[in-house]
């Protein structure tokens, strides 16, 4: 079998060469360069993001350092509002003395096993207060006058069930308040309060 004799004119050859060049140049030269430009742009953006993140972290470190420098003169004052490690009896005595002044009964539980060990940490406690509504509320307000700083994280108040010796009071007046919180504690010796 013989192939037919194809007579291609010069004009057709030029046309095919032109079409080939028109498609080959964009596909063979421009497309790889465009992909390389896109890859370079992504790399530049990644580097920019990395540098911005480092700059932000540096700013945060500089700000924290500045804040620490500004707080440094007040550290002794802040530590004087804390109890010293091993001086928990001072806190217990203050809470119980205040309870006697406001005619309520208290039960204090210090969670020594959950205390933080940092220089300026905290010691969790649970305080159960029993008494009349007026005395208990006045006592809870007076806790702010303690010479050490405490934070209350949970407070619950319920009507107290009373025993035979409490029958002289109206049952509507008796309540039980449970406080959970912590007292600030330092590991360094504090100055006199």
Secondary structure, DSSP 8 states (H G I E B T S, - for coil): ---------HHHHHHHHHHHHHHHHIIIIIHHHHHHHHHHHHHHHHHHHHHHHHHHHHHHHHHHHHHHHHHGGGHHHHHHTSEETT-HHHHHHHHHHHHHHTT-EEEEEE-GGG---STEEEEEEEEEEEEEHHHHHHHHHHGGGSSS-EEEEEEEEEE----GGGTTS-TTTEEEEEEEEEEEEESS-----
